[in-house]
Amino acid sequence: MTKMIHYACGAAALLLVSSLSYAESAATDSVAWQGHELALGQAQGKCQLAIASQGRAKQTHALDLTPPCYFLRRGEAEPLHYAYPKQHIKAAFIILGNPLSADELKTWNVSATMQCGTQGQGLLFSGKDFRLSTRSLNRMLLCKDKGTDEKNFRFLSQ
């Protein structure tokens, strides 16, 4: 009986530890941008953006994306971005999320090793502050290292 209790306690402790580690937000992607540290993680089943800027309190923004999330790149360390001076945007980024299901991987003919999703949200940098776009990209293929057309950045910047 003592052995059974010992095993039950061990299993309960293992379950507790595994659920704690699942609940913790680990960064899936991060970038340093002009003195700001941007990190993507997850909380409560949604992607989360953390912005740490020198001399300012850390900001956390909940995103309308299912994790994991990534900054869109084109096979480079620096995220893909575009400037729109008329809108006072020094850099527009796209954060992709909503990972492909097994069926979607087949439909889009995408390798399971690629980090792709079907939704994107814009992150707009004014030169001082960041804000999230009010628009989003939906039901389109976005892959972390494949980039996308500039028109998608422009759409999110409006």
N, C-alpha and C positions, 0 to 999 in steps of 0.2 A: 504494500500500500504506500509506503514511504517513497519507493521508486516511482510509482505512478504520480504522486503529488509532485515530485521533483521534475519529472518529464512535463507535466501539465504547466508548472511554473515556468520552466524553460521555454516551452512553446508560447506561453502568454508573453513572456519578456521579449522573445524574438518577434512576435507579432507587433508588440508595442514599438520596438525599435524600428521595424520596417515601416510602420505607418508614420512615425515621426520623420524619418528621412524622406518619405514621399511628400510630406506636408511642407518641408523646407523648400525655399525657392533657390534653386541653383541657376546661375547665369547660363543661358544657352548661346548668347552672343554678346560681345561688347566691343566698344570702340572708343578711342580718345579723339575728340574733335575740338580743335581750337581752345584748349584749356578746360574742356568739359569731358567728364567720363560718363558714357552712356552704356547701360547694361540692360539686356533683356532677360527676363526670368518668367516665373509663373507664380500665381497665387490664386487659390480657390478656383482652379480650372480655367483661368484666363491668363493671357500674357500680360506682363507688367513691365513697364519701362521705368528705370531708375536713372536720374540725372544728378550727378555730383559736380558742382561747380565751385571753384575756389572762392571762399568768402561768402558763400550762400548755403542755406539749409538744403539738404538732399531732398529732391522732389521725386515723388512716385506717381506714375500715371497708369491706371488700368486701361488696357486696350480691348477693343472689341474683336479679339482674335483668339482662337484656340491654340494652345501651345503644342509643340515648341515654336518659337518665333525667331526670326533671323533678320538682320539687315541685308538688303539686296545688294549683291556684289556682281562683279563680272570676272570672277576668278582671281581677284586681287584682295589684299588685306584691307584696303580702304573701301568703305561702302560707296556704291554708285550714287551720285548726286548731281543735281543741276541747280543753277542759280536763275532767279527770276527777278531782276532789279525793279521792274515796274510794280511788282507786288511786294517789294521790300523783303525778298527772300534771298538770303545769301547761299543757302543750301537746302534743297528738298531731298529727303531720303524716303525710301519705301521699306516698311517692315512687313515681312510676309508671315503668314500664319495659316491655320486651318490645314494641317498636314493631310496629304492624300491617303485615302483608304486603300486597301488591297485592290478593290475593283477599279478605283480611279487610277492607280498605278498602271493597270492593264489598259484601261481606256486611253490614257495619255501616252502609253508606251514609254514609261519612265522607270528607270532602275530604282529599286528599293533603297539603294545606297545614297541616292540624291536627296537633298533636303528641299522638298517642294511643297507648296500649298496652293489653296484656291482663293485666298483673300489677301489683300494688302491694305495697309493704312499708312498715310503720309506723316512724316515728322518734318516740320518746317523750322528752319533756323534763321532768325532775323539778323544775326550778328552779335546779339546779346542774349536772347531768350529762345527757347524752343516752345513750339505748340503743335498739337496734333491736328491733322486735317479734319475737316468736317465731312469730307467725302471718303469713300473707300472703293477699292477695286474688288469686285465680286465675281465668282464663278469663272476665273481665268487661271491658267497655269503660270505660277511664279516659282522659280527655282533660285535658291540662294546664290549660286555661282554662275548663273546664266544671264543675269541682267534682264532688262525689258526695254521697250521703246520709250524714248523721251516723252512722247505724248501722254504716257501714263503718269509721269511725274508732274507734267503740266496740269493734267486733269485734277490731281490731288492738291495742287497749289492754288486752285481757284476758290 
